Amino acid sequence: MPDIQIDRPWSGSLNWHALRPFRQVLARRVGDRGEWVIGAGASAGPENTPWSGPRACFGFADYDLKNSFEDLVSRHPEGDGFAASQWWSPRFLVRLGPGRAVLQGQTDLEEEGRAFLEQLIADPAPLPPVAPARWVRRTSRDRYLGQVRLLLDHIRRGDIYEVNYCTQRTAQLADFDPCTAFARLLAYSDAPFSAFLRIGDQYALCASPERFLRIEGDRLITQPMKGTRPRGRSMAEDRALLEELAADPKERSENIMALDVARNDISRIAAPGSVQVDELCAVKSYPSVHQMVSTASARLRAGVSRMDILRATFPMASMTGAPKVRAMQLIDEVEDMRRGLFSGTMGFFLPDGTADLNVVIRTVTWNAVSGKASLISGGAITAASDPDQEFAECEHKARSVLNALGHAC
């Protein structure tokens, strides 16, 4: 059927409760383009994967997909309940951009589709508060500091140069509305690569500021993010923090090491001589943090499939380390949980050749049956790391999510 376009322009607001009827949904923000791309429901057609077929495909890969790509295992029991990877063709494909709201084909239910789109872009009601909750840190401060020192020993011996180390908080959220919680998280963070995921009783509310991959035609970009500062309480303090981050040699070193791994990854599927650095150690500001981001791009080799791209680049450099495989081995040794969806990716592949995949950070996962919720945060450890400062950064990243929900940590 032809696309359905609402006559009135889209205001930029979304009524997240319009997604409640769908037990399989992924909404992804593409903030640098002012867009939302949403796959609601699952098509009754044949199952699709992101690496084959011409139809739109939405889905996710969790961190443990690495075990299918490398000779790796995890010593931890399964964590958040999500599959290692799951992709599907949506029943409704919605694309929202500046002044436009379009529901694209894939169904002959025009009346139902138009009603869904109208409800989705309706002005949302004022947000009620999220029910209070207290989160419990699963790794103590002393253990965190000890594990960072252990990783620093590996760095001094030359086993690795950089490694991403993370810890977990958990909570029991019996009275929890994921749609309201996501709306609050989005309003607080304004994160450009946010995502709302539901698979049955499993939810993920993601306020990611980081893009993993963007593909348009034969051009691919990746944007590793390393280096963080909180926002200041005054304009002068905020500016000072931004300038401090931009000039910090440790943060720049972290970012450049992640960029080098990412460049190496994309070179495996790039046309010869096409890999380039478009932006080095740029500082971008969001409501709760300043972040340092670099951008590398390449032209894809002819015949490279979507699976080839994922296999060459996943997991992303910013969430692993250098060298990547040895860093992932040490991550499993020192962390106290299985990461699951955290530090994986959520996104879409569209029929026109466009794809956008994020990095799953600043994310709450929640099971509607058990009430169990998880929040993981971390950062890069390098030779210049101070364990106390790394702990403070890890705590700040967790608070940036929990403050949005009004939860204690």
C-alpha positions as CSV (number, residue, x, y, z in Angstrom):
1,M,0.0,0.0,0.0
2,P,1.2,3.6,-0.4
3,D,2.7,5.5,2.6
4,I,0.3,7.0,5.1
5,Q,1.2,10.6,5.9
6,I,-0.5,12.7,8.4
7,D,-1.6,16.1,7.1
8,R,-0.6,18.1,10.1
9,P,3.1,18.5,10.8
10,W,4.8,16.5,13.6
11,S,5.5,18.6,16.6
12,G,8.4,16.5,17.8
13,S,6.6,15.1,20.8
14,L,5.6,11.4,21.0
15,N,2.9,9.7,23.0
16,W,4.8,6.6,24.1
17,H,1.7,4.9,25.5
18,A,0.6,4.4,21.9
19,L,3.1,1.5,21.8
20,R,1.4,-0.4,24.7
21,P,-0.6,-2.8,22.4
22,F,2.6,-4.1,20.7
23,R,4.5,-6.9,22.4
24,Q,7.4,-6.5,19.9
25,V,8.6,-3.0,19.3
26,L,11.7,-0.9,18.8
27,A,11.8,2.8,18.6
28,R,15.2,4.4,17.8
29,R,16.1,8.0,17.8
30,V,18.5,9.4,15.2
31,G,19.1,12.7,16.9
32,D,21.7,14.2,14.5
33,R,19.0,14.0,11.9
34,G,16.0,15.0,14.0
35,E,14.3,11.6,13.4
36,W,12.6,8.7,15.1
37,V,12.4,5.4,13.3
38,I,10.0,2.9,14.9
39,G,9.1,-0.7,14.1
40,A,5.9,-1.7,15.9
41,G,4.7,-5.3,16.0
42,A,6.1,-8.1,13.9
43,S,5.2,-8.9,10.3
44,A,3.4,-12.2,9.7
45,G,5.7,-12.8,6.7
46,P,8.8,-14.9,6.7
47,E,11.4,-14.2,9.4
48,N,14.0,-11.7,8.4
49,T,17.5,-11.0,9.6
50,P,19.5,-7.8,9.3
51,W,22.0,-9.5,6.9
52,S,19.6,-10.8,4.2
53,G,16.4,-9.8,2.5
54,P,15.1,-6.5,1.1
55,R,12.5,-5.7,3.8
56,A,12.9,-3.4,6.8
57,C,14.5,-5.1,9.7
58,F,14.6,-4.0,13.4
59,G,16.4,-5.7,16.3
60,F,19.3,-6.0,18.6
61,A,22.5,-7.9,19.4
62,D,23.6,-8.3,23.0
63,Y,27.2,-8.3,24.1
64,D,27.4,-12.1,24.2
65,L,27.0,-12.3,20.4
66,K,30.8,-11.9,20.6
67,N,31.0,-15.6,21.5
68,S,29.7,-16.5,18.1
69,F,32.3,-14.3,16.4
70,E,35.3,-15.1,18.5
71,D,36.6,-18.0,20.5
72,L,35.1,-16.6,23.7
73,V,32.8,-17.7,26.5
74,S,31.2,-16.2,29.6
75,R,31.6,-17.7,33.1
76,H,28.5,-15.8,34.3
77,P,24.9,-17.1,34.3
78,E,22.5,-15.5,31.8
79,G,21.4,-12.1,33.0
80,D,18.7,-9.9,31.6
81,G,16.6,-12.4,29.7
82,F,17.3,-11.0,26.2
83,A,18.4,-13.3,23.4
84,A,22.0,-13.0,22.1
85,S,20.5,-11.5,18.9
86,Q,17.0,-11.0,17.6
87,W,15.8,-9.3,14.4
88,W,12.4,-9.0,12.7
89,S,10.4,-7.2,10.1
90,P,7.9,-4.9,11.7
91,R,4.2,-4.8,11.1
92,F,4.2,-1.0,11.1
93,L,7.3,1.1,10.0
94,V,7.0,4.7,11.2
95,R,9.5,7.5,10.2
96,L,9.2,10.8,11.9
97,G,11.3,13.8,11.0
98,P,11.1,17.6,11.0
99,G,7.5,18.5,10.1
100,R,6.6,15.0,8.8
101,A,5.1,11.8,10.1
102,V,5.0,8.8,7.7
103,L,3.9,5.2,8.1
104,Q,5.4,3.2,5.4
105,G,3.9,0.0,3.7
106,Q,4.2,-3.6,4.8
107,T,0.5,-3.9,5.8
108,D,-2.9,-3.5,4.1
109,L,-4.5,-2.4,7.3
110,E,-4.6,1.2,6.4
111,E,-7.3,2.3,8.9
112,E,-5.5,0.6,11.8
113,G,-2.2,2.1,10.7
114,R,-3.5,5.6,10.4
115,A,-5.1,5.4,13.8
116,F,-1.8,4.2,15.3
117,L,0.1,7.0,13.7
118,E,-2.4,9.6,14.9
119,Q,-2.2,8.3,18.4
120,L,1.6,8.1,18.4
121,I,2.1,11.8,17.4
122,A,-0.8,13.1,19.6
123,D,0.3,15.6,22.3
124,P,1.2,13.4,25.3
125,A,-0.4,14.0,28.7
126,P,1.7,15.4,31.5
127,L,4.0,12.8,32.9
128,P,3.1,11.3,36.3
129,P,6.0,10.5,38.6
130,V,7.7,7.2,38.4
131,A,7.2,5.0,41.5
132,P,10.2,5.4,43.9
133,A,12.8,2.6,44.1
134,R,16.2,2.0,45.6
135,W,18.9,0.4,43.5
136,V,21.6,-1.8,45.0
137,R,25.2,-1.8,43.7
138,R,26.3,-5.4,43.1
139,T,30.1,-4.6,43.2
140,S,31.3,-2.8,46.3
141,R,33.6,0.2,46.0
142,D,36.5,-1.7,47.5
143,R,36.1,-4.5,45.0
144,Y,35.8,-2.1,42.2
145,L,39.1,-0.4,43.2
146,G,40.8,-3.7,43.5
147,Q,39.7,-4.9,40.1
148,V,40.8,-1.7,38.5
149,R,44.3,-2.2,40.1
150,L,44.3,-5.7,38.7
151,L,43.6,-4.4,35.2
152,L,46.3,-1.8,35.6
153,D,48.7,-4.6,36.3
154,H,47.7,-6.2,33.0
155,I,48.3,-2.8,31.3
156,R,51.7,-2.4,32.8
157,R,52.7,-5.9,31.7
158,G,51.6,-5.1,28.1
159,D,48.7,-7.5,28.0
160,I,46.3,-4.7,27.0
161,Y,46.4,-1.0,26.5
162,E,42.8,-0.2,27.3
163,V,39.8,-2.0,28.7
164,N,36.2,-1.2,29.4
165,Y,35.3,-2.2,33.0
166,C,31.7,-2.1,34.2
167,T,29.6,-2.8,37.3
168,Q,25.9,-3.4,37.9
169,R,23.0,-2.1,40.0
170,T,19.8,-4.0,40.4
171,A,16.3,-3.2,41.8
172,Q,12.9,-4.7,42.2
173,L,10.4,-2.5,40.4
174,A,7.0,-4.0,41.0
175,D,5.0,-0.9,40.2
176,F,6.7,0.4,37.1
177,D,5.4,2.0,33.9
178,P,8.1,1.6,31.2
179,C,6.4,4.1,28.8
180,T,6.3,6.8,31.4
181,A,9.8,6.0,32.6
182,F,11.2,6.2,29.1
183,A,9.5,9.5,28.5
184,R,11.1,10.9,31.6
185,L,14.5,9.4,30.8
186,L,14.4,11.0,27.3
187,A,13.3,14.4,28.6
188,Y,16.1,14.4,31.1
189,S,18.9,13.2,28.9
190,D,17.9,14.3,25.4
191,A,20.2,11.4,24.3
192,P,20.6,11.4,20.5
193,F,20.6,7.6,20.0
194,S,17.9,6.7,22.5
195,A,15.9,3.5,22.1
196,F,12.7,1.9,23.6
197,L,12.7,-1.9,23.2
198,R,10.0,-4.4,24.1
199,I,10.2,-8.1,23.5
200,G,7.2,-9.7,25.3
201,D,7.8,-9.1,29.0
202,Q,11.3,-7.8,28.5
203,Y,12.0,-4.0,28.2
204,A,15.0,-1.9,27.6
205,L,14.9,1.9,28.2
206,C,18.0,3.3,26.6
207,A,19.3,6.9,26.8
208,S,22.4,6.3,24.6
209,P,24.5,9.3,23.5
210,E,26.6,7.0,21.3
211,R,26.3,5.7,17.7
212,F,27.9,2.4,16.7
213,L,27.3,2.4,13.0
214,R,25.5,4.4,10.3
215,I,25.2,3.1,6.8
216,E,23.9,5.1,3.8
217,G,24.4,3.4,0.5
218,D,28.0,2.2,0.4
219,R,29.2,4.7,3.1
220,L,29.7,3.6,6.7
221,I,30.6,5.7,9.7
222,T,31.4,4.7,13.3
223,Q,31.6,7.1,16.2
224,P,33.4,5.8,19.3
225,M,32.8,7.8,22.4
226,K,35.4,8.0,25.3
227,G,35.8,10.8,27.8
228,T,33.1,12.2,30.1
229,R,32.6,15.2,32.3
230,P,29.4,16.2,34.2
231,R,27.7,19.5,33.3
232,G,28.5,22.5,35.5
233,R,26.2,24.3,37.9
234,S,26.9,27.6,36.2
235,M,27.8,28.7,32.7
236,A,31.4,29.4,33.8
237,E,31.8,26.1,35.5
238,D,30.2,24.3,32.6
239,R,32.6,25.9,30.1
240,A,35.6,25.0,32.3
241,L,34.5,21.4,32.4
242,L,34.1,21.3,28.7
243,E,37.5,22.8,28.1
244,E,39.1,20.5,30.6
245,L,37.7,17.5,28.9
246,A,38.8,18.7,25.5
247,A,42.4,19.2,26.7
248,D,42.7,16.2,29.0
249,P,45.5,14.0,27.7
250,K,44.2,10.8,29.4
251,E,40.7,11.3,27.9
252,R,42.1,12.0,24.5
253,S,44.3,8.9,24.7
254,E,41.3,6.7,25.6
255,N,39.3,8.1,22.7
256,I,42.1,7.7,20.2
257,M,42.8,4.1,21.3
258,A,39.1,3.3,20.8
259,L,39.2,5.1,17.4
260,D,42.2,3.1,16.3
261,V,40.4,-0.2,17.1
262,A,37.3,1.0,15.3
263,R,39.4,2.0,12.2
264,N,41.0,-1.4,12.2
265,D,37.6,-3.1,12.4
266,I,36.0,-1.2,9.6
267,S,39.1,-1.6,7.4
268,R,38.2,-5.3,7.2
269,I,35.1,-4.6,5.2
270,A,36.1,-1.3,3.5
271,A,37.2,-0.5,0.0
272,P,41.0,-0.2,-0.1
273,G,42.3,3.2,0.9
274,S,38.8,4.5,1.9
275,V,39.1,4.5,5.7
276,Q,39.5,8.1,7.1
277,V,39.1,10.1,10.3
278,D,36.4,12.7,9.8
279,E,36.4,14.2,13.4
280,L,39.0,13.6,16.1
281,C,38.2,14.1,19.8
282,A,35.3,16.5,19.4
283,V,33.4,17.4,22.6
284,K,29.6,17.2,22.4
285,S,27.3,18.4,25.2
286,Y,24.1,16.8,26.5
287,P,21.9,17.9,29.4
288,S,23.7,15.8,32.0
289,V,27.2,15.3,30.5
290,H,29.9,16.4,28.1
291,Q,31.3,13.5,25.9
292,M,34.3,13.2,23.7
293,V,33.5,11.6,20.3
294,S,35.5,10.8,17.2
295,T,34.2,9.8,13.8
296,A,35.7,7.4,11.2
297,S,34.2,6.5,7.8
298,A,34.8,4.2,4.9
299,R,33.3,3.0,1.6
300,L,32.1,-0.6,1.9
301,R,33.6,-3.1,-0.4
302,A,31.4,-4.4,-3.2
303,G,29.5,-7.5,-2.1
304,V,29.9,-7.0,1.7
305,S,26.8,-8.2,3.5
306,R,25.1,-6.9,6.6
307,M,26.4,-9.9,8.5
308,D,29.9,-9.2,7.2
309,I,29.7,-5.7,8.6
310,L,28.4,-6.9,12.0
311,R,31.0,-9.7,12.3
312,A,33.9,-7.3,11.5
313,T,32.9,-4.6,13.9
314,F,31.0,-6.1,16.8
315,P,31.3,-5.6,19.8
316,M,32.2,-2.0,19.3
317,A,35.7,-0.7,20.2
318,S,34.5,1.7,22.9
319,M,32.9,-1.1,25.0
320,T,35.8,-3.6,24.8
321,G,39.4,-2.4,24.6
322,A,42.7,-2.9,22.8
323,P,43.7,-5.5,21.8
324,K,40.0,-6.3,21.5
325,V,39.9,-10.1,22.1
326,R,42.3,-10.0,25.1
327,A,40.3,-7.1,26.6
328,M,37.1,-9.1,26.3
329,Q,38.7,-12.1,28.0
330,L,39.7,-9.9,30.9
331,I,36.3,-8.2,31.1
332,D,34.7,-11.6,31.7
333,E,37.3,-12.4,34.4
334,V,36.9,-9.2,36.4
335,E,33.3,-8.2,36.0
336,D,30.7,-9.6,38.4
337,M,27.9,-10.1,35.9
338,R,27.1,-11.0,32.4
339,R,26.5,-7.8,30.4
340,G,23.6,-9.1,28.3
341,L,22.1,-6.3,26.2
342,F,24.3,-3.7,27.8
343,S,27.2,-2.7,25.4
344,G,25.3,-4.4,22.6
345,T,23.4,-2.5,19.9
346,M,19.8,-1.7,18.9
347,G,18.8,-0.4,15.5
348,F,17.4,-1.0,12.1
349,F,18.2,-1.8,8.4
350,L,15.8,-0.2,5.9
351,P,14.9,-1.2,2.3
352,D,16.6,2.0,0.9
353,G,20.0,0.8,2.3
354,T,20.0,3.0,5.4
355,A,21.0,1.5,8.7
356,D,21.6,3.0,12.1
357,L,22.9,1.0,15.1
358,N,23.5,2.5,18.6
359,V,25.7,1.5,21.6
360,V,23.5,0.2,24.4
361,I,24.7,2.3,27.4
362,R,22.7,4.4,30.0
363,T,20.1,1.7,29.8
364,V,17.6,0.1,32.3
365,T,16.4,-3.4,31.5
366,W,13.3,-4.6,33.2
367,N,11.3,-7.8,33.3
368,A,7.5,-7.2,33.7
369,V,6.9,-10.6,35.3
370,S,9.7,-10.8,37.9
371,G,10.0,-7.0,38.4
372,K,13.8,-7.3,38.2
373,A,15.6,-4.3,36.8
374,S,19.3,-3.9,35.9
375,L,21.5,-0.9,35.2
376,I,25.2,-1.3,34.2
377,S,27.7,1.5,34.0
378,G,31.5,1.7,33.5
379,G,34.4,3.3,31.7
380,A,37.7,2.8,30.1
381,I,40.8,1.9,32.1
382,T,44.2,2.9,30.7
383,A,47.7,3.3,32.1
384,A,46.8,6.9,33.2
385,S,43.7,5.8,35.1
386,D,43.2,6.7,38.8
387,P,40.9,4.0,40.4
388,D,39.1,6.6,42.6
389,Q,38.4,8.9,39.7
390,E,37.2,5.9,37.6
391,F,34.8,4.9,40.3
392,A,33.4,8.5,40.5
393,E,32.9,8.5,36.7
394,C,31.1,5.1,36.8
395,E,28.8,6.5,39.6
396,H,28.0,9.6,37.7
397,K,27.0,7.7,34.6
398,A,24.6,5.6,36.8
399,R,23.2,8.7,38.5
400,S,22.5,10.3,35.1
401,V,19.9,7.6,34.5
402,L,18.5,7.2,38.0
403,N,18.1,10.9,38.5
404,A,15.8,11.0,35.5
405,L,13.6,8.4,37.1
406,G,13.7,9.9,40.6
407,H,15.3,6.8,42.0
408,A,17.8,6.5,44.8
409,C,21.2,4.8,44.2
